[in-house]
Amino acid sequence: MKLLGLLIVAGATLLQAQTIAIVNRTKSVSDTTLKSVMNAVASQVHNEYKAAWAKDATFVFVGKSQSVNSANWNVYIDDRKGDYHTVTGGVPISYCHVSGVTTDYWTNTISHEVLELRSNPYVNVTWTKNNADGTTTVVNQEVCDACETNDQGYRINSILLSDYVYPSWFHNNGTGPFDQRRLINSPFQILPGGYLSTGREKVWPH
């Protein structure tokens, strides 16, 4: 019975860890607006991203006056600078800012960070890229860095979301398609404005 109880607790913890909370801590963006953005991102994850990566998530919204659940994978939307995902206290977490940028920029960024939080929550999944000179580069499994600019994104319900790469992009001999918008033509290709996230990095600011 003790073992069964432990298994139940472990299973519940795993399910809880896959809950992504969009947390409004801004001064200028209303809960209604941010909830609409969350719904668009949730649609992206439930349908397109899940079809490519076989991963889904449950989304919850935390309004300005609500407190957070520290067990969730919380994505804090606030006014400060900096957009990244990391691990705090053993729990995946992310931050996105809205001040000084366009609405398209920050909605694209939220999509970006949610997809990367879901694909590499503990920031520990890497791939090996074979270089033309015979060397190799360790590449983090960051799915939006290669195609992160606004003009490379696409819209769901008029809300701009980020393009993202498919698993085939991380394979040296992978075959297309390589990204959701079909803008990338080969493994590890970087589109204008994007970059390669390498194993030397500790935190992933975008």
C-alpha positions as CSV (number, residue, x, y, z in Angstrom):
1,M,0.0,0.0,0.0
2,K,2.9,2.4,0.7
3,L,4.3,1.7,-2.7
4,L,0.9,2.3,-4.3
5,G,0.6,5.5,-2.4
6,L,4.0,6.7,-3.6
7,L,3.2,5.9,-7.2
8,I,-0.1,7.8,-6.9
9,V,1.7,10.8,-5.5
10,A,4.4,10.6,-8.1
11,G,1.8,10.4,-10.9
12,A,-0.1,13.4,-9.5
13,T,3.1,15.4,-9.2
14,L,4.0,14.6,-12.9
15,L,0.5,15.7,-14.1
16,Q,0.8,18.9,-12.0
17,A,4.2,19.7,-13.5
18,Q,2.6,19.7,-16.9
19,T,0.2,22.5,-16.0
20,I,1.4,25.8,-17.5
21,A,0.0,28.9,-15.7
22,I,0.0,32.2,-17.5
23,V,0.4,34.8,-14.7
24,N,-0.5,38.4,-15.2
25,R,1.8,40.7,-13.3
26,T,1.6,43.6,-15.6
27,K,0.3,47.1,-15.0
28,S,-0.9,47.8,-18.6
29,V,-2.4,44.5,-19.9
30,S,-5.8,43.5,-18.8
31,D,-6.7,40.0,-17.6
32,T,-9.2,39.7,-20.5
33,T,-6.5,40.5,-23.1
34,L,-3.9,38.2,-21.6
35,K,-6.4,35.4,-21.3
36,S,-7.1,35.7,-25.0
37,V,-3.4,35.3,-25.7
38,M,-3.2,32.3,-23.5
39,N,-6.1,30.7,-25.4
40,A,-4.3,31.2,-28.7
41,V,-1.1,29.7,-27.3
42,A,-3.1,26.8,-25.8
43,S,-4.6,26.2,-29.2
44,Q,-1.2,26.2,-30.7
45,V,0.1,23.7,-28.2
46,H,-3.0,21.4,-28.2
47,N,-3.1,21.1,-32.0
48,E,0.0,22.0,-34.0
49,Y,2.8,21.7,-31.5
50,K,1.4,18.4,-30.1
51,A,1.2,17.0,-33.6
52,A,4.9,17.7,-34.1
53,W,6.3,16.9,-30.7
54,A,3.7,14.6,-29.1
55,K,3.6,16.8,-26.0
56,D,0.6,18.6,-24.6
57,A,-0.1,20.8,-21.6
58,T,-3.0,22.0,-19.4
59,F,-3.3,25.8,-19.2
60,V,-4.6,27.8,-16.4
61,F,-4.8,31.6,-16.1
62,V,-3.8,33.6,-13.0
63,G,-5.1,37.1,-12.9
64,K,-3.6,40.2,-11.3
65,S,-5.4,39.7,-8.0
66,Q,-4.8,35.9,-7.8
67,S,-2.0,34.1,-6.1
68,V,0.2,31.5,-7.9
69,N,0.6,27.8,-7.4
70,S,4.3,27.2,-7.0
71,A,3.9,23.7,-8.3
72,N,2.7,24.9,-11.7
73,W,5.1,25.8,-14.5
74,N,4.4,29.5,-14.1
75,V,5.0,31.9,-17.0
76,Y,5.1,35.4,-15.5
77,I,4.0,38.2,-17.7
78,D,5.3,41.5,-16.3
79,D,6.7,44.9,-17.2
80,R,10.4,44.2,-16.6
81,K,12.9,43.5,-19.3
82,G,14.0,40.0,-20.0
83,D,12.4,37.0,-21.6
84,Y,13.7,33.5,-20.7
85,H,12.9,30.2,-19.1
86,T,14.8,28.4,-16.4
87,V,14.4,26.2,-13.4
88,T,13.8,27.6,-9.9
89,G,13.5,25.3,-6.8
90,G,13.3,22.3,-9.2
91,V,10.3,23.7,-11.0
92,P,10.4,25.0,-14.6
93,I,9.5,28.7,-14.8
94,S,9.5,31.5,-17.4
95,Y,9.4,35.3,-17.7
96,C,8.1,37.5,-20.5
97,H,8.0,41.3,-20.5
98,V,5.5,43.8,-22.2
99,S,7.0,47.2,-21.5
100,G,8.6,49.1,-24.4
101,V,7.6,46.6,-27.1
102,T,4.8,46.1,-29.5
103,T,1.9,43.8,-28.7
104,D,3.0,41.5,-31.5
105,Y,6.4,41.2,-29.9
106,W,5.2,40.2,-26.5
107,T,2.5,37.8,-27.7
108,N,5.1,36.1,-30.0
109,T,7.5,36.0,-27.0
110,I,4.9,34.3,-24.7
111,S,4.3,31.7,-27.4
112,H,8.1,31.3,-27.7
113,E,8.7,30.8,-24.0
114,V,5.7,28.4,-23.5
115,L,6.8,26.2,-26.4
116,E,10.4,26.1,-25.1
117,L,9.2,25.5,-21.5
118,R,7.2,22.5,-22.8
119,S,9.9,21.1,-25.0
120,N,12.8,21.4,-22.6
121,P,11.4,22.3,-19.2
122,Y,14.5,21.4,-17.2
123,V,16.9,23.0,-19.7
124,N,18.9,19.8,-20.0
125,V,18.1,18.3,-23.4
126,T,20.8,18.7,-26.0
127,W,21.7,17.5,-29.5
128,T,25.0,17.3,-31.4
129,K,25.5,19.3,-34.5
130,N,28.1,18.1,-37.0
131,N,30.0,21.1,-38.4
132,A,31.5,21.4,-41.9
133,D,35.1,21.5,-40.5
134,G,34.7,18.2,-38.7
135,T,34.0,19.6,-35.3
136,T,30.7,19.3,-33.3
137,T,28.6,21.7,-31.4
138,V,26.3,20.9,-28.5
139,V,22.9,22.5,-29.2
140,N,20.2,23.0,-26.6
141,Q,16.7,21.8,-27.5
142,E,15.3,25.3,-27.9
143,V,12.5,25.1,-30.5
144,C,12.0,28.8,-31.3
145,D,15.4,30.4,-31.3
146,A,16.2,29.6,-34.9
147,C,13.0,31.2,-36.2
148,E,12.0,33.7,-33.5
149,T,11.3,37.0,-35.3
150,N,7.8,38.5,-35.7
151,D,7.8,38.2,-39.5
152,Q,8.5,34.5,-39.1
153,G,5.5,33.9,-36.8
154,Y,1.9,33.3,-37.6
155,R,-1.5,34.2,-36.2
156,I,-4.2,32.3,-34.3
157,N,-7.3,34.4,-33.7
158,S,-5.4,37.4,-34.9
159,I,-2.8,36.9,-32.2
160,L,0.9,36.6,-33.3
161,L,2.6,33.4,-32.2
162,S,6.1,32.1,-32.7
163,D,7.2,29.7,-35.4
164,Y,9.1,26.7,-34.0
165,V,11.2,23.9,-35.3
166,Y,10.3,20.2,-35.5
167,P,12.3,17.3,-34.1
168,S,13.8,16.7,-37.6
169,W,15.6,20.1,-37.3
170,F,17.8,18.6,-34.5
171,H,19.0,15.6,-36.6
172,N,22.0,16.1,-38.8
173,N,20.5,13.9,-41.5
174,G,16.9,14.9,-40.8
175,T,14.4,15.4,-43.6
176,G,11.8,18.1,-43.8
177,P,9.6,19.7,-42.9
178,F,11.8,21.4,-40.3
179,D,9.5,24.0,-38.9
180,Q,5.8,24.9,-38.6
181,R,5.8,27.6,-41.2
182,R,8.1,25.7,-43.6
183,L,10.6,28.5,-43.7
184,I,13.6,26.3,-42.9
185,N,15.2,24.1,-45.5
186,S,17.8,22.0,-43.6
187,P,18.8,20.8,-40.1
188,F,20.2,23.4,-37.7
189,Q,19.5,26.2,-40.3
190,I,19.1,29.6,-38.6
191,L,16.8,32.2,-40.1
192,P,17.6,35.9,-40.1
193,G,17.3,37.3,-36.6
194,G,17.5,33.9,-35.0
195,Y,20.4,32.1,-33.3
196,L,21.7,28.8,-32.2
197,S,21.4,28.0,-28.5
198,T,24.6,26.1,-27.5
199,G,25.5,24.0,-24.5
200,R,27.7,26.8,-23.1
201,E,24.7,28.8,-22.1
202,K,23.3,28.7,-18.6
203,V,20.2,30.9,-19.1
204,W,18.3,31.6,-22.3
205,P,17.5,35.3,-22.7
206,H,15.7,36.2,-25.9
